Amino acid sequence: MVRVHSTSPSRRPTNVTLPAELLEEAKSLDLNISQACEQGLKSAIASIRAEQWLAENRSFLEESRRYVEENGLPLADYRNF
């Protein structure tokens, strides 16, 4: 039987090399490997983007923290709690 993979224009097939034991266990658990790889890749991208954002904004965040330490929260007089 020949399988034809239909792909939408926004999805592309790719080759991924995985340890044999990991692949066998995933198959034995009936895990959708493409979905698992996609979720893992999304998670890795999100983690790296968060690290990049923090690095890019670190000086602003530190300055903001210093401002609050020295001057208190802006509009603190208007807080009801």
C-alpha positions as CSV (number, residue, x, y, z in Angstrom):
1,M,0.0,0.0,0.0
2,V,1.4,3.4,-0.9
3,R,0.7,6.3,1.4
4,V,0.4,9.7,0.0
5,H,1.0,12.5,2.5
6,S,-1.1,15.5,1.9
7,T,0.4,18.7,3.1
8,S,-1.1,22.1,3.2
9,P,0.9,25.0,1.9
10,S,1.8,25.9,5.5
11,R,3.1,22.5,6.5
12,R,6.1,20.7,5.1
13,P,7.4,17.2,5.6
14,T,10.8,16.9,7.2
15,N,13.2,14.3,8.4
16,V,13.9,14.0,12.1
17,T,16.5,11.7,13.6
18,L,15.5,10.2,16.9
19,P,17.0,7.5,19.2
20,A,15.6,4.1,18.2
21,E,14.5,3.3,21.7
22,L,12.6,6.6,22.0
23,L,10.9,6.0,18.7
24,E,9.9,2.5,19.6
25,E,8.4,3.5,22.9
26,A,6.5,6.3,21.2
27,K,5.0,3.9,18.7
28,S,4.2,1.4,21.4
29,L,2.2,4.1,23.1
30,D,0.4,5.0,19.9
31,L,1.9,8.5,20.1
32,N,1.5,10.8,17.1
33,I,5.2,11.5,16.6
34,S,4.6,14.5,14.3
35,Q,2.4,16.2,16.8
36,A,4.8,15.4,19.7
37,C,7.7,16.8,17.7
38,E,5.7,19.9,16.8
39,Q,4.7,20.5,20.5
40,G,8.3,20.0,21.6
41,L,9.6,22.4,18.9
42,K,6.9,25.0,19.9
43,S,8.0,24.7,23.5
44,A,11.7,25.0,22.7
45,I,11.0,28.1,20.5
46,A,8.9,29.7,23.2
47,S,11.6,29.1,25.8
48,I,14.3,30.6,23.6
49,R,12.1,33.6,22.7
50,A,11.4,34.2,26.4
51,E,15.2,34.1,27.2
52,Q,15.9,36.5,24.3
53,W,13.1,38.9,25.4
54,L,14.5,38.9,29.0
55,A,18.0,39.6,27.7
56,E,16.9,42.4,25.4
57,N,14.8,44.0,28.2
58,R,16.9,43.3,31.2
59,S,18.2,46.8,31.6
60,F,14.7,48.3,31.4
61,L,13.4,45.8,34.0
62,E,16.3,46.6,36.3
63,E,15.7,50.3,36.0
64,S,12.0,49.9,36.6
65,R,12.7,47.8,39.7
66,R,15.1,50.5,41.0
67,Y,12.6,53.2,40.3
68,V,10.0,51.4,42.4
69,E,12.4,50.7,45.2
70,E,13.4,54.4,45.3
71,N,10.0,56.1,44.6
72,G,7.3,53.5,45.3
73,L,4.7,52.3,42.9
74,P,3.3,55.0,40.6
75,L,-0.2,56.0,41.6
76,A,0.1,54.1,44.9
77,D,-1.9,56.8,46.6
78,Y,-4.9,55.8,44.5
79,R,-4.8,52.1,45.4
80,N,-7.9,50.8,47.3
81,F,-6.1,47.7,48.8
